[in-house]
Protein backbone atom coordinates (compact mmCIF):
# COMPACT_ATOMS: atom_id res chain seq x y z
CA UNK A 1 0.00 0.00 0.00
CA UNK A 2 2.82 2.43 0.85
CA UNK A 3 4.48 1.92 -2.52
CA UNK A 4 1.13 2.34 -4.30
CA UNK A 5 0.51 5.65 -2.55
CA UNK A 6 4.06 6.78 -3.31
CA UNK A 7 3.60 5.90 -6.97
CA UNK A 8 0.38 7.91 -7.08
CA UNK A 9 2.16 10.90 -5.60
CA UNK A 10 5.12 10.57 -7.96
CA UNK A 11 2.82 10.14 -10.95
CA UNK A 12 1.59 13.66 -10.11
CA UNK A 13 5.21 14.84 -9.97
CA UNK A 14 5.77 13.46 -13.47
CA UNK A 15 3.09 15.81 -14.76
CA UNK A 16 4.89 18.84 -13.34
CA UNK A 17 8.31 18.32 -14.98
CA UNK A 18 7.77 20.64 -17.97
CA UNK A 19 8.92 23.92 -16.39
CA UNK A 20 12.64 23.43 -16.97
CA UNK A 21 13.63 23.68 -20.61
CA UNK A 22 15.99 21.42 -22.51
CA UNK A 23 18.08 24.53 -23.20
CA UNK A 24 18.72 24.76 -19.45
CA UNK A 25 20.15 21.24 -19.55
CA UNK A 26 22.27 21.97 -22.63
CA UNK A 27 23.73 25.19 -21.23
CA UNK A 28 24.46 23.72 -17.80
CA UNK A 29 26.10 20.60 -19.29
CA UNK A 30 28.36 22.72 -21.51
CA UNK A 31 29.40 24.81 -18.53
CA UNK A 32 29.95 21.70 -16.41
CA UNK A 33 32.27 20.00 -18.91
CA UNK A 34 34.13 23.26 -19.40
CA UNK A 35 34.93 23.41 -15.68
CA UNK A 36 36.30 19.89 -15.35
CA UNK A 37 40.00 19.22 -15.75
CA UNK A 38 40.70 17.66 -19.16
CA UNK A 39 42.15 14.58 -17.48
CA UNK A 40 38.82 14.02 -15.71
CA UNK A 41 36.80 13.89 -18.93
CA UNK A 42 39.22 12.40 -21.45
CA UNK A 43 37.41 9.02 -21.24
CA UNK A 44 33.93 10.51 -20.80
CA UNK A 45 31.30 11.61 -23.30
CA UNK A 46 27.80 13.02 -22.97
CA UNK A 47 25.42 12.26 -25.82
CA UNK A 48 23.19 15.15 -26.89
CA UNK A 49 19.97 15.16 -24.89
CA UNK A 50 17.91 15.18 -28.12
CA UNK A 51 19.29 11.94 -29.55
CA UNK A 52 17.25 9.50 -27.49
CA UNK A 53 14.12 11.60 -27.99
CA UNK A 54 14.76 11.60 -31.75
CA UNK A 55 15.15 7.83 -31.62
CA UNK A 56 11.83 7.45 -29.79
CA UNK A 57 10.01 9.67 -32.28
CA UNK A 58 10.31 6.94 -34.90
CA UNK A 59 10.48 9.17 -37.96
CA UNK A 60 13.95 10.40 -36.97
CA UNK A 61 15.21 7.01 -35.76
CA UNK A 62 17.34 6.22 -38.82
CA UNK A 63 18.88 9.70 -38.85
CA UNK A 64 19.57 9.55 -35.12
CA UNK A 65 21.34 6.18 -35.34
CA UNK A 66 23.17 7.33 -38.44
CA UNK A 67 24.64 10.33 -36.63
CA UNK A 68 25.66 8.15 -33.70
CA UNK A 69 27.35 5.79 -36.14
CA UNK A 70 29.76 8.54 -37.13
CA UNK A 71 30.77 9.25 -33.54
CA UNK A 72 33.40 7.21 -31.66
CA UNK A 73 31.71 7.72 -28.29
CA UNK A 74 31.40 4.00 -27.57
CA UNK A 75 35.18 3.89 -27.24
CA UNK A 76 34.91 6.07 -24.13
CA UNK A 77 35.01 4.56 -20.66
CA UNK A 78 31.80 6.27 -19.54
CA UNK A 79 29.02 7.57 -21.81
CA UNK A 80 26.15 9.64 -20.41
CA UNK A 81 22.83 9.52 -22.26
CA UNK A 82 20.10 11.86 -20.95
CA UNK A 83 16.66 10.29 -21.42
CA UNK A 84 13.35 12.12 -21.36
CA UNK A 85 10.33 9.83 -21.25
CA UNK A 86 6.78 10.84 -20.25
CA UNK A 87 8.12 14.26 -19.17
CA UNK A 88 10.62 12.71 -16.75
CA UNK A 89 14.43 12.96 -17.03
CA UNK A 90 16.77 10.02 -16.37
CA UNK A 91 20.52 9.69 -16.72
CA UNK A 92 21.76 6.53 -18.42
CA UNK A 93 25.45 5.69 -18.00
CA UNK A 94 27.11 3.20 -20.35
CA UNK A 95 30.20 1.80 -18.64
CA UNK A 96 33.07 0.18 -20.57
CA UNK A 97 31.17 -0.44 -23.80
CA UNK A 98 34.54 -0.68 -25.52
CA UNK A 99 35.10 -3.98 -23.68
CA UNK A 100 32.56 -6.73 -24.37
CA UNK A 101 33.22 -8.47 -21.06
CA UNK A 102 32.91 -5.38 -18.83
CA UNK A 103 29.79 -3.67 -20.17
CA UNK A 104 27.38 -2.36 -17.56
CA UNK A 105 24.49 0.10 -17.85
CA UNK A 106 23.39 2.32 -14.98
CA UNK A 107 19.98 4.00 -14.92
CA UNK A 108 19.90 6.90 -12.47
CA UNK A 109 16.31 7.83 -11.63
CA UNK A 110 15.18 10.52 -9.21
CA UNK A 111 11.79 8.86 -8.59
CA UNK A 112 11.82 6.04 -6.04
CA UNK A 113 8.70 4.24 -7.30
CA UNK A 114 8.46 5.16 -10.96
CA UNK A 115 5.55 3.46 -12.80
CA UNK A 116 7.30 3.99 -16.16
CA UNK A 117 10.70 2.55 -15.27
CA UNK A 118 10.16 -0.95 -16.69
CA UNK A 119 9.05 0.57 -20.01
CA UNK A 120 12.16 2.79 -20.04
CA UNK A 121 14.42 -0.20 -19.38
CA UNK A 122 12.92 -2.04 -22.37
CA UNK A 123 13.40 1.03 -24.58
CA UNK A 124 17.02 1.32 -23.48
CA UNK A 125 17.78 -2.28 -24.45
CA UNK A 126 16.06 -1.81 -27.82
CA UNK A 127 17.99 1.41 -28.40
CA UNK A 128 21.34 -0.24 -27.63
CA UNK A 129 20.50 -3.23 -29.83
CA UNK A 130 19.50 -0.98 -32.75
CA UNK A 131 22.62 1.13 -32.26
CA UNK A 132 24.95 -1.87 -32.34
CA UNK A 133 23.17 -3.19 -35.41
CA UNK A 134 23.62 0.18 -37.14
CA UNK A 135 27.29 0.23 -36.15
CA UNK A 136 27.74 -3.18 -37.74
CA UNK A 137 28.80 -4.85 -34.50
CA UNK A 138 28.37 -8.60 -34.43
CA UNK A 139 26.34 -8.78 -31.22
CA UNK A 140 23.48 -11.24 -30.85
CA UNK A 141 20.30 -10.47 -28.97
CA UNK A 142 21.18 -12.83 -26.12
CA UNK A 143 24.39 -10.96 -25.36
CA UNK A 144 22.62 -7.59 -25.37
CA UNK A 145 20.00 -8.94 -22.96
CA UNK A 146 22.77 -10.10 -20.63
CA UNK A 147 24.39 -6.69 -20.27
CA UNK A 148 23.53 -5.68 -16.69
CA UNK A 149 21.13 -2.74 -16.43
CA UNK A 150 21.42 -1.61 -12.83
CA UNK A 151 19.29 0.95 -10.99
CA UNK A 152 21.49 1.96 -8.05
CA UNK A 153 20.18 3.75 -4.95
CA UNK A 154 20.43 7.53 -5.36
CA UNK A 155 18.91 10.57 -3.61
CA UNK A 156 15.39 11.33 -4.85
CA UNK A 157 13.66 14.53 -5.86
CA UNK A 158 11.08 16.19 -3.62
CA UNK A 159 9.62 18.68 -6.11
CA UNK A 160 7.90 17.89 -9.40
CA UNK A 161 10.19 20.08 -11.50
CA UNK A 162 13.56 18.82 -10.30
CA UNK A 163 14.12 15.68 -12.39
CA UNK A 164 16.23 17.47 -15.00
CA UNK A 165 18.41 19.05 -12.30
CA UNK A 166 18.86 15.69 -10.59
CA UNK A 167 19.86 14.07 -13.91
CA UNK A 168 22.48 16.79 -14.39
CA UNK A 169 23.75 16.48 -10.85
CA UNK A 170 23.98 12.69 -11.07
CA UNK A 171 26.30 13.19 -14.04
CA UNK A 172 28.31 15.86 -12.23
CA UNK A 173 28.87 13.74 -9.13
CA UNK A 174 29.61 10.60 -11.12
CA UNK A 175 32.36 12.36 -13.09
CA UNK A 176 33.83 13.63 -9.83
CA UNK A 177 33.95 10.16 -8.28
CA UNK A 178 34.09 7.72 -11.22
CA UNK A 179 36.33 4.71 -10.51
CA UNK A 180 38.94 3.65 -13.10
CA UNK A 181 36.87 0.50 -13.70
CA UNK A 182 33.21 0.02 -12.81
CA UNK A 183 32.40 -3.60 -12.00
CA UNK A 184 30.28 -5.75 -9.70
CA UNK A 185 33.03 -6.15 -7.12
CA UNK A 186 32.72 -2.58 -5.91
CA UNK A 187 29.02 -2.01 -6.64
CA UNK A 188 27.28 0.16 -5.57
CA UNK A 189 30.49 2.17 -4.99
CA UNK A 190 29.52 5.70 -3.98
CA UNK A 191 25.83 5.23 -4.81
CA UNK A 192 23.43 5.48 -1.87
CA UNK A 193 20.37 7.39 -0.74
CA UNK A 194 22.85 9.69 1.05
CA UNK A 195 25.15 10.23 -1.94
CA UNK A 196 24.46 13.95 -1.65
CA UNK A 197 22.14 16.30 0.21
CA UNK A 198 19.39 18.64 -0.90
CA UNK A 199 21.69 21.51 0.08
CA UNK A 200 24.16 20.18 -2.50
CA UNK A 201 21.38 20.38 -5.09
CA UNK A 202 20.53 23.96 -4.08
CA UNK A 203 24.19 24.98 -4.30
CA UNK A 204 24.45 23.31 -7.72
CA UNK A 205 21.40 25.21 -9.01
CA UNK A 206 22.84 28.52 -7.88
CA UNK A 207 26.29 27.74 -9.28
CA UNK A 208 24.92 26.86 -12.72
CA UNK A 209 22.17 29.45 -12.93
CA UNK A 210 19.34 26.90 -12.82
CA UNK A 211 15.85 27.79 -11.55
CA UNK A 212 15.65 27.73 -7.76
Buried (B, 14 or more C-beta within 10 A) or exposed (E): EEEEEBBEEBBEBBEEBEEBEBEBBBBBBEEBBEEBEEEEBEBBBBBBBBBBBBBBEEEBBEEBBEEBEEEEBBEBBBBBBBBBBEBBBBBBBBBBBBEEEEBBBBBBBBBBBBEBBEEBBEBBBEBBBBBBBBEEBEBEEEBBEEBEBBBBEBBBBEBBBBBBBBBBBBBBBBBEEBEEEBBEEEEEBBBEEEBBEEEBBEEBBEEBEBEE
